Amino acid sequence: MRSAVTKHVRRTADASRQHWKVSRQQWTPFHRTASSHVGPACQPPHGAERIGAGIGRMSNLVFDRGQGSWVFTESGEKYLDFATGIGVLNLGHCHPKVMAAVHAQVDKIWHAQVNIAFHRPMLELTDKLQKAMPSGSGLDTFLFVTSGSEAVEAAVKLARHATGKPNIITFQGAYHGRTLLTMSMTSSKTIYRAGYGPHAAGIFVAPHPYYQDRNQKHSDSVKWTIEQLEVMLLQQTTVEETAAVIIEPVLGEGGYVPPPAGLLQGIRDFCDRHGLLFIADEVQSGFGRTGHMFAVERDGVSPDVLVFAKGVASGMPLAGIASRRELMDKQPAGSQGGTYAGNAIACAAANATMDVMMETGFLDEVQARGKQLTEGFLALQATHPEVIKEVRGPGLMIGVEFDDSKVEKGFAGKVSKACLARGMIVLPTGIFETLRIIPPLTVSASECEHGLALFGDALRDVLEAS
């Protein structure tokens, strides 16, 4: 017999499901208003002083609930969320199918530790993930952990076991995490690694074409990058010492930078020539974010190891790696794992998330909304060519870079705060003046229109105040 608690959560899920459907239909038309949200002016709440100073935060808002593309504060304000927990909430807040799956799993088992036994949600998830892997990749074996950083470390450990070699080549501008190893692999900003040395050994950083030609596009940027990789093997780390090359198929914290055409294939060919493994860090670009299930599919490239996290479980802590069985089998039992790895509730959320993402037409809609937003930002660029330098990125992983030769340092941060004051959340990224646009993949056309209007108003606010 269903308990009273179970009945309550079922009613809550049903109510939320109906509210989510209604909210998706009734946010049109939107009414543009002057800046009226407390946003960046919000004062710290009680208890904030007990949070460690090492956590950076864009506002002092206290979020109370979320629904679809919107978040609501304790004071009742609503904000259009074009940050989605830094690309985590790919289905938006509290998607009804994910909510129902989580509620159902709570009644069964919460923590079925992976070193002790299997649990059904994880076994089901491996089947769904295998079907979602890039076509022809051969990625058929999975390892689950909790965070993106853990997953990157698991990929490096696998590469070292599988090849018997220690060194890893990363790329300039990469963000791979904040643990000792992954911060040593990160070069998007010094803040992530400053003061934490000495760093892990065996990490070598290759130049990324974005930093070579951001002011002057070179037709040979891919060729130049691959040549630099070849030079690295002659000057810094030998083939006999190098296990793998790892790259974000779209730079995340490095500025939301898609690769020039042919770069990923060039890296794949480089790895094949020298017997190195190719690791794709899809933590931020995976699970539909670019309009493909994984960003490597845009270039028809298959990695040896694919790292995933963020969007896989709609906000539940879950991450992992996918590889081929012959590589995974080279690791001894006990060499990977974690206390909360592959948590049962997180896997249940991931199963529901995957079900939605695999529905016919889902990725087509992501591409359509990405096209709508990109065209909208390009129209803003045409209106403000003196400040907007570039609009870039596939799908709903869009970067808007301001011309740092014409705007003051911190300009992107000011636009972000102006957006927040008007009821919209967007985040800066990279060392240049860039904002990243990361709405839910379920965002509606009218919400995109509203977001573009808010962004344009916020940009004008900043320009008028300059």
N, C-alpha and C positions, 0 to 999 in steps of 0.2 A: 504494500500500500504506500502511496506517495505521502511523504511527510509534509507538514505544513510549510516547512522551509522550502522544500522542493516546489510545492505549488506556488509559493510566492515568487521564486526566481523564474518559474515558467511564465507567470503573469507579467512579471517585469520584462522578460524577453519579448512577449507578445506585444506589450505596450510600446516598447522601444522599436520593435519592427514596424508597427503601424506609424509611429511618429517619424521614423526614418523615411518611410515611403511618402508621407504627407509633406515632410520638410523638403524633400527633393522636388516636389511638384509646386510648392507654394512660395518659393523664394523669388518668384518673378511676378511683376517687375521689381527691380531694385531701385531704391531711392538714394541718390547721392546726397550726402549732407556734409556740412563743414566738419572739421576735426572736432570730435566730441567724446572720444573714448579716453579714459584715464591713461591707458597705454603706458608709455615710458615714464609718465609722471607718478605712477603708482608708488606709494611708500612701502618699505619692507614690512611684511606681516609679522605678527608675534611668532617667535621661534626661529626666524630667519638668522638671528645672530648665532645660533647653535650649528649652523651648516658651515662646513669647512670652507675657507676662503679660496681654496684651489678650484672650486667650481665656478666657471664663468656663466653668466645668466643675462639674457637680453632684457628682462623686465622683472618686476616684483609682483606681477599678477599671480593670483591663486586660481588655478583652473578647478572647476567643480565637476563639470561633465562635458562630454563631447558627443556630437551627433553628425554623421556624414562629414561634410567639409567644414563644420563649425565647432568651435569650443566656446564654453560659457564659463564665466568667472563666478566666484562666490557672491559678488555684488550684482550679478545678473547681466553683465555686459556680454555681448556675443562678438566673436572675432572669426573672420574668414581665415581658415588655416591653410596657408600655402607654404608651410614648413613640414607638416605631418610628422613631428617628432624626428626631424632630420631624415626624412625618407623612409620611415618605418611603417606608417599607417597607410599602406598602399590602397586599402579598401576604405579609407576614411575611418572616422571614429565610430566604434560600437556597431560594426556591420551586423545586421540581424542574424545572418547565417553563422557567422563566427561566434556571436554571443550565445546562440542556441547550442553550438557545439561545446563551448566552454562550460556552460551551465550543465549540460548533460554529463560531461566528464567529471565535474566536481562531485557528482553523486557516486562516482565509481572509485577512482583511485587518483591521488594527487601526485605522489612521488614514488615511482617504481624505478628504483636506482638501476642504471644500466649495467653495472658490474655484477648485479645479483640475478637479474632475470630480464626477459623481454617484456614489453607491453604492447597491446594491440595498436594504439594510435601511431607508435613509431613504425611498426611493421607496415601499416597501411600507407604511411607517409613515404616510405622508400619506394613503394610502387608508383605513387603519384609523381614523385620527383623524377624517377627514371623516365617516365613518359614525357616529362617536361624538359628534359635535357636537350641540348642542341642536337639536331638530327645528324646521325652518323658519328657522334663524338665517342661512343663507346663508354661513356661515363655511367657505370652501372652499380657502383658501390658507394655507400655513404657513411659518414661519421658525424655524429651530432655533438655539439657543445652548446655553450650558452650565449656567447657574445662574438661579435665580428673579430675582435682582437684574438680571442681564443681560436677562432677558426683559421685565421692567418697563421698563427703559431702551429696549429695542427697541420696545415699545408706545408710549412717549412720542415717540420719534423718528418712528415711523410717523404718529402723530397730528399732529405738527408739519408733516411733509412733506405729508400729505394735506389739511390745512386751511389751511396757510400762516400759522398763528397760533401764538404761543409759550406761552401760559399753560395751566396744568393745575390743576384743582380736586381736592383730595384730602379725606379725612374724618378727623376727630379719632379718635384711637385706632388709626389705620392702621399697619400694618407693611408696607413695600414693599421693604426691602433695606438694605444697608450701604454701597453705593458712594456717591460724593458726591451724585449726583442722587437716588438712591432713599432715602438717609438724610434728604435734604432733604424728601422726601415722607412721611417716617415720623414719627408722633407718638404711638406706643404707649408709649414710655418715653424719657426724656431721655438715658439711658445710651448709646443708639445714636447720638446726635448731639452730645452735649456735648463741647466742646473741639475740634471739627472744623471750626468755622466759618472763613471765611464760607461759608454754604450756597448752593446753586444758586438762582438767581432764577427767578421765574415760577411759584412754587408757592403756592397759596392753600388754606387749610384750612377746610373747612365743619364745623359741629357735627354730631355723630352723636347720634341720639335716645337711645342707651344712657346717655350722660353727662348728658343732660338729665333723664331720669326714672328713674335706677337706684334711687332711694329712694321714688318715687311714680309709678306708671304713669299716663301721660296718654293718653286715647283719641285725642288729636289730634297725637300725636308725629310721625306721617308728614307731616301737613299743615304742622306747624310747621317740620320740616326742609326741606321744599320751599320754604316761604316764606323761610327763611334763605338758600337757594341763590339765590332771586330777588333778595334784598337784596344778596348778594355781587356780583351783576352791576351793581348800582347804586352800590356803595361801593368795591369792591376791584379787580375785573377786568371789563372790558367784554366784551360778546359778540364784538366785533370783535377782541379780543385772546385769547379763550379757545378752546383747541383741544378739550379733553376733560375729562370727569369720570371719575375712577377710584375704585373702591370694592372692598373685599373683600366678597363676598356674605355671608360669615360672618367677623367680625373674628377674626383669629388671635392674634397676640401682644397684641392689645388686650383679650383676655379671653374668647375663644371665645364671641362674642356673635352670635346670629343676628339678622337684621333684623326689625323688626316687619312684619306683613303689609302689603303695599302699598308698602313703601319702594322696592324695586328698580324696580317699575313706575312709581312717581312720579318717580324719577330718569331712567328711560327717556323718560318723557313730557317732562320738563324739557329733556333734551338734544334731543329732536325739535323742541320749540318754538323753540329758539334755535340750531339747526344745529350742535350740539356732538356730539362722538363720546363714546360710552359704553364705557368700558374696565372689564372685570371681571377683577380679580386673583384667579384661582383657584389660585394657587400652593399654598396649604395646604388649600383646600376641594375641590379637583378630584379626579377619577378615583375616584369612588365613596365618598369620605370621608363625605358627608352622606346616603348612601343613594340618591343620584342620581349619574349620571356627573359632572355639574357642578352646583354649588349653585344657579346661576341658574335651573335647570330647576324647582326647587321653586316658583318664582313665575311660571313661564312667560315669562321675560324673555330676550330675545336681545341680547347686547352687540354693538358694532361690532368690538371687539377683545377676545379672550379670552386671558389670560396663564396659562400652565401650567408646572409644574415638578414637584418633589418626587415624587409617587406615580406618575409616568408610566413610570419605568424601574427600579423596584424597587431603588433605591440607586445605580444608575449615573448619572453626572452628565449630565443632559439636561434642557433646558427649551426654551420657545419661545412663540410667539404664533400665534393663528389669527385670520384676518380675511377680508374679501371681496377678491376679485381686483382690483376697481376701485380699492380703497384701496391695496393692496399695489403695484399698477402705477404709482402716483404716486411711488415711490421710485426714484432712479437706481441703476443697478448699482454695487456697491461701497460703498453708503452703510450697509449692514448686514453683519454677519459676525463671525467670530472664529476663531482658530486651531483650537480643538477643537470648534467648533460642529457639532452633529449627528454626533458621533463614531459610527463604524460599530458598535462593540461596544455602546455605549449604546443605539443605535437597535435593535439585535437584541434587547436586553433589553426595550425598550419594546414591540416587536412581540409578544413572548411575554406580557408583562404585559397588553397589550390583549386578546390572545386569551382569557386567563383571565377578565378582567373582563367580556367580552362574552358569556360563557357564560350560557345560560338559567338564571335563578334566582339568579345571583350577587348582584345588588343586593337581591333579596328577602331573602337571608340576611343581608346587611349591615343592612337595616332591622330584621330580627328580633333580631339581636344588639344593635343600638342600643336597641331597645325594652327588651330584657332588662336592659341596664346602666342605662338611665335609670330604669326602675322600681326597680331595686335601690338606686340612689342616692337616689331619692325616699323609699324605705323607711328608709334611713339618716337622711335629713332628718327624717322623722317621729319617729325615735328621738332625734335630737339637734337639735331645732328651735332651740335656743339658740345654735347655732354655724353650722349650714348655712343660708345665706340663700336660695340658689337653685341648682337643677339645670337646665341649659339646653343646647340644641344639638340639631341633627338628626343622625340616623344615628350614626356612631361618631366624632363630633366634639363631645364633651361637656365642658362646663365646670361645675365645682362651686365655687361662690363661698361663702366664709365671711363671716359678718357682722362687718365690721371695726369696728362700734360695740360689739361684745361680745368680740372676740378681740384679742390683742395684735398689733402689727405683726410680720410674719414668721411668722405662724401657718401659712399655707399651706406655706411652706418647711419648717417643722418636720414637718408631716404628710408631705410628700414624703420627707424623710429617714427618718421612721419607716417609711414604706412600703419604702424601700430596705433598711432594716435587717431587714425581714421578707421580702425577696426579690421586690420588685415595683418597677418603675420608672415613676414619674409625674412630670410637670413642672409647676412653677408657670407662670402667665402673667398679663400685665397688671399694672397698678399697684395693683389691689386684691387681696384675699386669695383668689386663685382658682387651682385646679388644673385642668389639661386632661387629659382621658382620650382617648388616641389609640392604641387597640390595632390590631393588624393587622386588615384587613377579613376575613381568613380565620380569625379567632379562633373557638374553639369555645364552645358553651354552657357546658361544664364549666369552661373556662378563665375565662369571664366570671364564673361563680359563685365560682371561687377568687379572682379579682381583687377581687370585692366583699367577700369575707370578709377578705382581707388589708387592704384599705382600711379596713374597719370596725375591725379590730384596731389598725391604726396610729393611727386617729383616737382610739381609747380610750387608747392609750399616751400620746399627747400631752395629752389632757384630764386623765389621771391625774397626769401630771408637772407640770401647770400649778398 
